[in-house]
Amino acid sequence: MIHEILPVGPLQCNCSIFGEESTREAIVVDPGDEIEMILAVLQRHGLRLQAIVITHAHIDHIGGAAKLKAATGAPVWMNERDQALYDRLDVQAAWLGVRTPEQTEIDHPAREGDILKLASGAGATEFHVLHTPGHTPGSLCLYLPAQQTLVAGDTLFRESIGRTDLPGGDTHQILSSIETKLFTLPEETLVIPGHGPKTTIGHEREHNPFV
């Protein structure tokens, strides 16, 4: 499995690029900005993009989705409960003092229990969608069981959790999401947060002061 993490944009969102070595199929998670750099990684590995997955609709995670979709034709997956946030990209851009990025249609409403696959058959890499509201109403995490990896978006960070003081945030919900959806995963699960360094579920169970 090819996996590259690119911190993109002014807030250094961790964009993940996953590629299947046998089929050269790829999934990109959270293309917030710097699409040329993402495209360069896809080209360097000879990857064909099959899906663009958005963990939540804050501008630093979704700002480049329209441009990446236009360049590759890949469909965009996002939980429909974040559509209202996506419809207010202009407001989000004003918060950060940046230009409003182009918006695109969401092709698939990613929901709890959905499974995206790279390749097919017994050797397929599976991405399990976990709906983890709290940071935003439609926040998602992606769990890759075979790789023991969790792409956590802004739900869980190393010894921290996502903000809940922005529109749509809910502290009770994010704590419930972490405790019932994420802390039930194996302790050796590698966690890739939306920003900052990697961690593990076991480390966060022991050392996260918020949960």
RATA-V84700 format. One record per residue. PSI is psi in degrees with one decimal (none if undefined). OMEGA is omega as a letter, one per 40 degrees, with the letter a starting at -180 (none if undefined). NEAR is the number of other ideal C-beta (glycine too) atoms within 10 Angstrom. Layout:
PSI|OMEGA|NEAR  PSI|OMEGA|NEAR
//
This chain:
124.7|i|13  132.6|i|17  115.7|i|14  140.3|i|15  122.8|a|13  115.6|i|21  117.6|a|15  152.4|i|22  174.0|a|20  -25.4|i|13  6.3|i|17  53.9|i|15  135.3|i|28  101.9|i|24  125.7|i|27  133.8|i|20  115.6|i|21  133.5|i|26  138.1|i|24  120.5|a|20  -32.9|a|14  -37.4|a|10  -14.0|a|16  21.6|i|15  152.2|a|20  156.2|i|24  134.9|i|24  131.5|i|30  125.6|i|25  63.2|i|30  79.1|a|32  -28.0|a|27  -179.2|i|26  51.7|a|18  -32.2|i|23  -37.4|i|10  -39.7|i|15  -44.8|i|26  -35.2|i|17  -37.7|i|12  -44.1|i|17  -43.3|a|22  -41.8|a|9  -35.7|a|10  -0.9|a|14  39.9|a|11  144.9|i|23  121.0|a|14  124.4|a|22  -26.5|a|21  146.3|i|22  118.8|a|28  131.1|a|27  122.2|a|26  -29.3|i|31  164.7|a|30  27.0|i|27  145.6|a|30  -32.9|a|26  -11.3|i|23  -25.8|a|30  -3.3|a|29  -27.5|a|31  5.7|a|28  -43.6|a|28  -42.5|a|19  -40.3|i|19  -39.1|i|21  -41.5|i|20  -34.5|a|12  -27.0|a|15  -20.4|a|20  3.9|a|10  142.2|i|22  154.6|a|16  132.2|i|22  130.5|i|24  147.6|i|25  133.2|a|26  -18.5|i|14  -10.9|i|19  7.7|a|26  -38.8|a|15  -38.4|i|14  -42.3|a|22  -33.3|i|22  -8.4|a|11  37.8|i|15  -31.2|i|19  -39.4|i|12  -43.7|i|12  -41.1|i|21  -38.2|i|15  -36.1|i|11  -39.8|a|10  -8.5|a|14  36.4|i|7  168.2|i|16  147.1|i|9  121.8|i|14  162.4|i|20  146.8|i|13  151.0|i|14  163.1|i|17  145.1|i|8  123.2|a|21  -33.2|a|14  130.1|i|16  88.8|a|14  128.6|a|24  159.6|i|14  129.6|i|12  -14.4|i|8  147.2|i|18  118.7|i|11  144.1|a|20  141.6|i|15  127.2|a|25  -170.1|a|16  169.4|i|9  -161.7|a|6  -25.8|a|5  9.6|a|11  141.7|i|16  125.3|a|21  137.5|i|15  108.1|a|24  125.3|a|15  124.6|i|20  122.1|i|22  116.7|a|18  70.0|a|29  157.6|i|22  -57.3|i|25  -44.7|i|28  164.1|i|31  -31.1|a|21  18.8|a|25  139.0|i|31  155.1|i|28  154.4|i|26  126.5|a|26  127.4|i|20  95.4|a|21  -45.2|a|15  -30.2|a|10  -4.0|a|15  51.3|a|15  140.1|i|21  123.6|i|27  109.5|a|27  -2.2|a|31  -141.7|i|30  26.8|i|28  -47.0|a|28  130.8|i|31  173.0|i|20  112.3|i|16  31.9|i|16  177.7|i|17  170.5|a|23  153.0|i|27  147.1|i|14  11.1|a|16  4.1|i|6  163.0|a|14  129.8|a|11  -5.9|a|20  151.4|a|17  110.9|a|15  -43.5|i|15  -42.2|a|9  -44.2|a|18  -38.0|i|25  -40.0|i|15  -41.8|i|14  -44.9|a|24  -45.0|a|25  -37.7|a|12  -24.3|a|11  -37.0|a|19  -43.4|a|22  -3.8|i|17  -7.2|i|9  160.9|i|20  143.3|a|11  -24.6|a|13  -0.9|a|9  125.4|i|21  129.6|a|15  124.7|i|23  102.0|a|23  170.1|i|23  -19.8|i|29  148.6|i|17  -168.0|a|14  161.0|i|11  163.9|i|14  -166.6|i|22  159.7|i|18  -41.6|i|23  -41.9|i|15  -42.9|a|14  -34.6|i|25  -37.8|a|15  -32.8|a|10  -5.2|a|11  116.2|a|18  -8.3|a|7  -16.8|a|14  none|none|16
//
